[in-house]
Amino acid sequence: MTDATEIRAEWPGRVAALHVAAGDSVEAGAPLVTLEAMKMLSDIEAPRAGAVSEVLVAVDQFVDQGTVLVRLQ
């Protein structure tokens, strides 16, 4: 069994968009979440291929640096 990979916010901001849902398969580099900080949008990408086991945030939610956004299996 592969350990889960936690995808965390690299900076504080607002979740502008979710590009995946639990159960989705993703390739490395696929956008998972778009964060808005200081009016700039940045995609948080999958570091590896896998399946999304959990999405832990919602659109318009404010997150702190280090908040777990998505878990990949």
N, C-alpha and C positions, 0 to 999 in steps of 0.2 A: 504494500500500500504506500502510495506517495504521500509525503507530508504536505499539509496545506501551506500555501504561500500567502502571506498577508500583504495586501497592497495598501500602503499608507499614504496619507496626504503629505506631500513634501513641504507644504507651506499652508498657512491658514487661508481660508477663503470660503466661497459659497459654491455649492454643487450646482452647476449650470445645466448639466445634462448627464443622463445615464445612458450608456451605449450597450449595456448587457443586462441580463436577468439571470437569476439562479437557474442552473441547468444548461446554460449556453456553453458551447465549445468556442474557444478562442485560440488564435495563433499568436506567437510572440510578436509584439509590436502593435497588436490590435488596440484601439482606444477602448478604455473601460469607462472612464468618468471624465467629464470636463469640469475643471475648477475655474472659477473667476476670482481673481485677486487684483485689486487696484485697476479695475476695468479691463484687465487682460484675461483672455481665455487660454487655458493650457490643458491639453489632453494628458491624462495619466494612462500609460500604456501597459499592456501585459508584458512582464519580463520573460515569460516563457509560454509555450502552448499548454493548454489544460482546459478543465471544465470549471465554470463558475459555480462554487458551492454556496456562496452567500453574497448578497449585496446588503451592506450594513448602513447605507445612507439613502437619503431621498433628495429629489430635486428641490432646490431652494434652502436646503439645510446648510447652516454654517458649521464648518469643521475647523479644528485646531490642527497645527502641524503634528503629525504622528498619528492622527485618527485613522483607524482601520476602515477602509472604504469597501474593499472587496476581498473575498477569500477564493483562491484557486486551488483545485485538487489536481 
